[in-house]
Amino acid sequence: MKIKYFFNYKEDLRISMNLLGILLANNLKKFKKNTIFIFIPKLSFFSYIFINNLWKMRFERYISYPIKVLFTNKVDIAHVIDHQYAHLIDFLSAKKKIITINDLIPLVYEKKLKKNPLLLKYSLFRMKKFDHIIAISEQSKKDLIKYTKIKTKKITVIYPVVEKVFNLEDINNKKVLKKFKLPKQPKKIIVYDTIFYKNFEYSLQIFSKILKKYPDIILIKIGNSYNKKIENRLKVKIYNLRPVNRVEMSNLYKCCDLLLFPSLYEGFGMPCLEAMSCGIPVIGSNRASLRELLSVRSQFSLNDDLKIVNHIIKLLTNKNYLEKHKKISVSQSMKFKREDYPINVNNLYKKVLKLN
């Protein structure tokens, strides 16, 4: 099969989608009968006309990218890796056209955000033209059907996987801590603050309550979306880090004691799978796709602060309890086998092409 993957602009900063696309393309190369092409769009000369970056990227995504695609060679499978580029459908040259749906958060939270995502709706309206759609979770599939009325038989759920760097191999903790300028002794909780639905404010509340009972602890924060003032007693305990690559991210998980992930909504929840694959416990919300991804013993209601606080403190103070939940993480991560992902996608391509 000749397969071409259509990526996002790097400037769109939809990093997780591009990472998944690269992982998929590299693994599909391993099938001898496959020829893989990757199309990563670059900013056109005309983009420099726009001073405002928002309008620049809108021009690139909706005008420049379709023109670029129009002149690509015909293949067996054209796979668009991000649903926000569904508007490319009429310009793709392929026997069969496939797209991946990640999440529909702008639609799910349209009222909360008080924004009407017209351009996303413009793209989604064209999704029904694709021959098949890959959803990264049952939750994403459910949302897609709700908002687009696409028929169930046209959607297949194939759970994504994480890169090999997220593993159980030992690392030089001392070296990693030094690189990130982290203290050795305190226990460490890692949290995310990349966007509002990661719910950092809740993480902060839980951290504050833990500190009252167990002060020998610090918070490792990935991202910097929270813009409210943090009281000093908490601020001095928070380390805001930005790992520059996937190896650094994996090493950081391994230096921490647990991942606190009280997300309001996830299309899948990749950080949880990353952390579990590195063998650390995850404390996540029982919402959206996290119900599919996490063990029931790692899911908690966001209305039960006391249960979460007590569970975390027990993880930090009871070695046997910690080891038990490390094993739960590893066991759960093994349900998302790296070798299954490319096989499932490859089989889907054959099915759509009617090669089986």
N, C-alpha and C positions, 0 to 999 in steps of 0.2 A: 504493500500500500504506500502511496505517496501522501504524506500527511504534512500539512502546514499549520503552524500555530501562530495566531495573531495576538501579539502582546499589547499591553498598555504603553503609553508614553512614560518614560522614566520620570518625567517632570510631573506626572499625575500623582506620584508618591503612593500608588496603590501597591505597596511592596509585597504584601502577602500573596496577592494574585500572581504577580510576576514570579515569585519564588516557587509557587505551586506549578506554574507553567513550565519553568525550567526543569523542575524535578520530573515532571511528566514527560517532557520532550527527551530528556537524557535517558530515561528508562525505556521509552518506546524504541529508541535506537538499538536496544539490545535484541530486538526481534529481527532476525535476519532478512525477512521479506519487506521490512519497512524502510522507507527513505524519508527522513525527517527534515523539514525546513522550518526555520524560525524567522518570523517577520516582526522586528521591533521598530516601530516608527520613530523617525527623527524630526525635530522641529524644522519646518520649511523656512525658506528665506522670508516669506511674507509674514511670518509670525513676529518678526522684529518691528513690524509696523505698530504693534500693540504695546503700549506702555503698561497697561493694566494686565497682570498675569492671568487673572480670571478669564478675561475676554480672549487673551492669547490662546489659552488651553481650549476654550470653547471653539475657537476658529480651527485649531488643529484637530480636535476630536471629531467635529461634525462636518467640516468642509475639506480640510487637507487630507485627513486619513482615508476617507472613502475614495478620493481621487488616486491616492497612492496604491490602494488595494486593487483598484480597477485594472491596473497594468501588471498584476502578478500572474504568473503562469497557472494554468488549471491543474488541480490535484484531485486525488480521490476523496480526501477528507480535509475540509477547512475547519479548524477548531478555534473559535474565539474564546479566550480564557477568562474573560470578564463580561458579565451581563450588561455592564454600562456601555459596552461597545456593540450592542445588538443591532444598532442602526447600520452596521457594515453589511448586513445580510444581502442587500440587493447588489452589492459590488463584488462579492466573493465569487471566484471562479473555481467551482468544485462539484464533483458528482453528488456529494452529500455535505451538509453543513451542520456543525455541532457547536453548542455554546455551553459554558459553565455558569450556573447561577450560584453566587456566593451568599449574599444576604440582601434583604430589602429594607434595611434599617431606615433610610429616608422616608419610606412609605409607612412603615410601622409606627414611626415617631413623627409623622407629619404634623399632627396637632400640637404635640409637645414642642417641636422645633419652630412651629409657626412659619413653616416654609413649604411652598408648593413645588416639589421637585419636577418641574415640567419637562426638563431635558431627560431625566431618568424615565419618566413616563413615555416620552417620545421614543426612547430606545426599547423599552419593554413592550410597547405596542407591536414591535416587529419580531419579537421572540417567537411568536407562533409560526413564523415562516421557516424557522430552522427545522431540519429533519429530526433532530433529537436534542434533548437538553440534559445535561448532567447537573444534578443538585448535590451539594456537598453535605447535606443532612436532610433528614425527614422534615425538620422544621423549615428549611429553605424551600423544599418541595411544597409543603403545605402553604407557605406564604405566597409562592409563585402562583399556585392554583387560585388562591383567594383573590389576588390582585390582578390577574390576567385572564382567568378562566381557561387556561390551557388544559387540554385533556391529560389525565393522569398517565395514560399509556405512552405519552410522548416524553415522559420524564423518568430518568433512572437515577437513584441515589447511589453515589460511589463516594465513600468517605475518603478524605485526603489523608496523607501521611506526612511525617516529618523527615528531614534529612538525617543521614547516618551520623552526623556530628552530635545529635541528641541521643546519647547512649549511656551505658553504665560504666564506661572506662574511667579509671582513676585519673585524677589530675593533680598538679602541684598547687594545692590550695594556697600555700604561702605566697607563691609567685602571682597567682591571680588576685589575691587580696591586695598585694602591693601595687599591682597595676591599676586597680580601681580605687586605691587609697582607702581601703576598708579596714577597720579594726579586726583583730583576730578573735577576741573572746566573746563579745555579745552574740546572742542568738540572732538570726537574721530571717526576716519575712520579706519575700519579694512580692510586689504588687504592680499593677499597670495603671497608668494615667495618660493614655494616648488619645482618648476621646471620651465624651461624656458618659456613654453607656458602660464604660469599664467601671464606673461607679466608685471612683477614688474617694469621694466624700464619705462613703460608707466604710471603706477600708480604714480611713483616718479615724472614724468613730470607734471601730473595733480595736484599732491600735491604741487609742487613748485609754480604753477600758482595760486592755491587757497590761499596760504600763503601771496601772494602779496596783495590780496584783503581782506583776513580774517585770520589774524595771530594767533587768539586764537584757535588753533587746533593742535592735535597730530595724528600721524599715528601709528596704531597697526599692526605690521607685523608678520604674521605666516609663519615660515620657514626662511631659510637663504641660498638661492640659488644664489642670485645676488653677483657677485664678483668684480664689478667695484667700484671705489672710489666714495663716496658720499660727496658732499660739506658740510662743517660743519654746515651751517645755517639750513640744512635739517636734518643732522644726529642727532642733539640735540633734534629734534622733533619726532624721530622715536624710538619706543619701540619694540624690537624684542622678541617675546614671544613664548613659546612652551608649550601649555596646555598638561597635562599628561593624561587626559581622556576626555570622551565625555561630562561629566557634566561640567567640567571646560570650555570646548569649548562653550557650550551653555550659560554659565554664562558670558563669555567674549562677545559674540554677544550682549547680553542684556545690557551690560555696554557701548556699542558703539552706535553711532548715525546712521551709515550706513555701508554697505559693498560695496567697490569698487572692481569690478571683471572684468577687461578688457581682459579676456582670449582670446588667439589667436585661441584656439580649445578646445572643451570639448566633451567627450563621453556622458556625462550627465550634470555635474556641481553641484555636491552634496553640496558644501559650500553655493551655492545660495539658495537651498531648506532649508538648515539648518537655514540660516539667516532669510528667509521669515517666517519660522515656528516659529521663535522667535520674529517676529513682527517688524523687522527693514527693512528700504528701501534698495533695491539693485540697483546698477548702473552697468550693465553688457554690454558686447559687443553684437552686433547682429550677432554673428557668430556661425556656427555649431549647436550643440544641444541647445545652450542657446536661440535660436529662439523658440524652443519648450517649454522650461522650464519657461522663464520669460514672464511677461506681456509686451506688446508692449511699454508701458510707462516706462518700466525699461531697455529697450534695446537702445543702442546708437552706432553710427558709430564711429570707432576709428579714423576717419579722421576729426571728429568734436569736437576738444578739447574745444573750447569756449562754445559750448552747454552743454558739460558735466560739465565744471567748473561752469557755471552759475546755472545749475540745482543743483549741490551740495551746492553751497553757499546759494541758496534759501531754500534748505532743512535745512540748519544749522541756518538760520536767520528768517524763516517764520514758526511759529508754526502750523498754519492751513495747510500749504503746506506739512509740515512734517507728520502731522496726516493723511492727505489724502493718502500719499504714504506708510505709515505704513499699512493702510487698504488695499491698493493695494497688498502689500506683503502677508498679511494674507489671503486675498481672493484667490490669486494665489496659495499659498501653499495648500489650501484646495482641489485643483484639484488633488492632489497626496495623496489620502487617505490611511492611514496606513492599514485599514481593507481590502481594495481592493487588495492590493499586494499579500498576501498569497492566497486569494481566486482565483485570476487570475492564479497564478502559479499552484495551486492544480488542477484547472480545466484543465489546459494544460497537466498536468501529466495524468489525466484520459483520455483525448482525445488521447494522444499518445499511451496509453495502450489499447485504445478502450473500456473503461469502461462505457462511457456515453451511 
